Amino acid sequence: MIEVTSIVVRSYDLDYLDVFWTLNEQSEERVEEYDFYILRSIDGPAGPFQTIAGPFYNTFQFRDGDVHRLHKWRQYYYKIKLTHRATNQSREFGPQYLSAPPDRIALEIQRREKLLWREFAGREVFLFPRLTFGQRCKHCWDIGPRGNTIGRSVQQNCASCFDTTYVGGYASPIALHMQIDPTPIAVEKTDLKEHQFIQSTARTVSFPPIKPKDMIVEAENKRWNVERVTYTEKGRAVLRQELIISQFPPDDIKYVVPVNADLLREHRPERAFTRPMDIQSREEHAVLDTWGIEP
């Protein structure tokens, strides 16, 4: 089957995004036998994705004019879907979003960072990307009888939008490996009561991109709000994400956000720490073992 080798998202205008893709040049199949579809997700690289264009064929560029790019943290994720007309077999490639392409050095750093957090330094958590676009919540958003609004929520602890003002609140969760630092315990006193304030720092790999107000869920059901994100970059390509996070209080509506129990796995790295200080890949170990070299 024909494969998409790369997807690039570019734009120098706030009114549209251009999506480019290339195919495997070594394939002997005819591109005319395939239909192309463009799938898009807003805010969440895990979806939900919707088909926004297609079917078409022998085309390698699409301009998406239905975007709203005034929000600084909103991301649009694109997939390319190929469907073989005769067999109706489909395959999706992506997602990709508007970002700087990494060079070879940055790609190697990203690979080693991912291996480091997965095998040694991190543990698995779930990231819930907060929605910044969609249908406004009819239960708490201040829509008047004439459809006018002043742009605010009129109540708290809304079970429909989880205080995000958008129906559903969050995009599809994503499992990733993250290192969360030990949490200092502090107390904040106000004129009315005493607050148990918990804040910490965390770090993770370059993808998926994390933005403020996203939610992180640990295996012990500790739920964190992302306060600030700082990037480590090379040539504008993100290598690592440093986070400042604060824990939601136990009575917050965020603890009602459902977490699919089928996705919960034992929260540990994928293999045992046989060589905890080694960040070489399995392929590299196989080559070294073949030559009788001790890594």
N, C-alpha and C positions, 0 to 999 in steps of 0.2 A: 504494500500500500504506500502511496505517496506520503511523505512526511514533511512537515513544516520545520525547517531548521532554525529559523529565527523570526521573532516578532519585535517590531520597533514601534514605539508610540512617540510622536513628535508634534509640536505645535508652537507657533510664534504668535498666536492669537487667542484671546479669551473666549471666542465664540465657537471654536471647534477643536477637535483632536484628530490627527491623521494617524492611521494605523497602516504599517507596511509589514509584509511578510515575504519570506523566500522559501523555496522548496528544495528538496534534495535533488541535486543535479544528476546524481548517479542512478536515479530510478529509471527503469525502462518502461514504466506505465505511462499512458497518455493522460495528460492533465484534463483533456476535454471530457473524460469519463467521470469526472468528479464535480460535485456541487460544493460551493464554498458558503459558509455561514459565519456571521460575526456575532459573538456572544459578549455580553457586557454585564458587569456587576459594579454597583456603587458601594464604596466603603469597605467591602469585604472580599479578599482574594479567594475565599472558599465559597463565595456565592451568597445568595442565589443568583445564578446567571440567567439572563433573558436573551433570546434571539432578537437582534435589532436590525439585521440586514441579511439578505439572501433569499433564495439560492441564486448564485451566479458562478461563472466559471472563467478560468483563464484571466483572472484579475488579481492583482497583488497590492492593491491599495484601497483604503476606504476612509472617507472623511465623515466623522461623527459630529453633526451639528447640533445634536440635542444634549448639550452639556451645560453645566452651570459651574463655572470655575472661579467664582468670587470667594468661595470658602477656601481658606489657605490650606486646610488639612484634608480636604476631600480628595479621594483618589478614585479614578475610573480604571477598572481592570478589564482586559479584553482577552478572549479566547478565539481561536480559529477552529472551526469544525469542518472536517472533510467527510463527505458522504459519497460512497460509490453507488452510482445509479443502478447498475445491474444487480448487485448483491445487497444493496441498502445497508452496507456496513459503514459505521461512522467512527471517527476518532477525533478527539479534541486535543488542541495544543495550547499551552499557556498555563497560567495567566501572565500577562505583561501589563505594565503601567508606565506612566510618564516618568522616566528616571534616566540618569546618566549611565551609559554603558560602561561596565568595568573593563579595564585592560587585562592582560594576562597575569600581571602581578596581583592585581586586585582580585581576580578570579581565584588564584591560589590562596590568597589570604582568606577569602570568604569560605573556601572549602575547608581550610584548617580550622577556622573559627567554628564552623558548623560541627566538625568532628570533635573539637575540644569540648563544646558545651554538651554534645550528645553523649560522649563517652566518659567524660571525667568531671567537668566542673558544674554541669547543670542538672536540673530535674525537669520532668515534664509538667507543663501547666497548660491551661486553656486560655486562649485570648478571644475575647468577645469584642469585635470592632463596633464602636458606637455609630449608629446611623446619623448622618448629617443631611439626609435628603429622603423624601418619600411622602407618604400620607400623614398629615398632622393628626394627632390624637383628638378625637371628638369629645373625650371625657374631661380633658384638662386644658386643652388649648383654648384661648379666649376668643373664640369665633362668635361674634354677635349675631343678632337676628337678621341683619342685612349683609352678613358675610364679612364685616370689617373686623380687624384685629389690631392690637397694639403690640403684638409679638412677645407674648409671655405666657407662662403656665399659671393657671389660676388655683391649682391645688397641688399637694404633694402626695407621695406614696400611691401613684397611679399604677394599677396592675395591668393596664393596657399598653402603656409605653415605657414603664419603669422610670418615669421622670426624665425621659429624653425628649418628649413632645412628639416623637414619631412612632407610629404604630409598630409594635414588635420590639422597638428599642435598640436591638443589636442585630448585626448580620450573623451569618453562620459562624460558629466557633472554630478556632484553629488550634491544633495541638502543636506545641513547640517546646524546646528546651531552653530553660532560663535559670540564671543564678540570682537568687534573692538573698540579700545580706541579712544577718541577724538584726532583729527589730528592737530598738530601744523603746522602753515603756515610759510615757510621759503623761502628765496631767495638766489640763488647761482649765482654769477657774474663771467663771463669768459671774455676773451679778445674779444669775438665776440658778445655775447648777454647775456641776463639775463634769468636764468632758475627758474621756479616756482617749487621748490622741495617739495614734500609732502611725509612724511614717518610716519609710525605709528606702533603700536604693536597690536597683536590679540592673542586669545587663543581659543581652541576648544577641543573636545573629542579625544579619541585615534584613532578612525576609522572614515573615511578612512585616511591612512597615507599620509601626505603632504610632498612634497619635494621642494627644491629650484627651482624657475622658473615656478612653477605652477601658475595659475591665479585664483583670487577670484573676483566674480562679485556680487555687491550689487544690491538692488532693484532700487536704483537711478542711475544705470548704472555706478557707480564708479568701476573701474577695477584696481585690485591690483596685483603686482608681488611679489611673495614670495621670500624674500632675504635670510632668515635664519630660521631654525626650531630647537627648543630645546625641548627635551622630559623630562617629569617627569615619572620615572619608578619605579617599584617594582619587583625585581627579573628579570630585563630586559623586563618585560611586560610593555608596554606603558600605562600610565594612563591619561596623558594630553599632548597637544602640544602647545607650546608657539612660536609665529611667529613674525618676523620682516618683514614688508611689505612696499612697496613703490608704489604710485599711478602712473599709466601710464599717460603720457601727452595726451591731447585730440586728437592730430593729430597722435597718434600711430596706427599702423595697427591692434593692438589687439582689438580695438573697432569695427572692422569689423567682428570679430568672431561671428557667429550667436548664439543667445540664443533662444531656442524654446519657443514661447509665450504661448503654451499650458502648459508648466511647471511652468509658473509664477503664483504664488498664493499670497494671501495677506501675507505680510512678518511680521508675528507675531507668538508667541508661539501657540501651538495647543489648549490650553484651557485658560480660564480667570484666573487672579491672585487672586483666592479666598483666598488662603493661601500662600502668596508670600514667606514666610520664611520656608515653609514646603517642604521637599524633599522626603516625603513618597509616595509610589506608590498607585495607585487606589485600588489594592488588599488590602494593609495594611489599607487604610481608610475604606474599606468595613468591614473588620474584627473588627476594633475599633467601627464602628457604630453599628454593630450587638450586641456588648457587652455594648453599651451605654457609651462608653468612649470617652471623648473629646480629640482629638489629640493635 
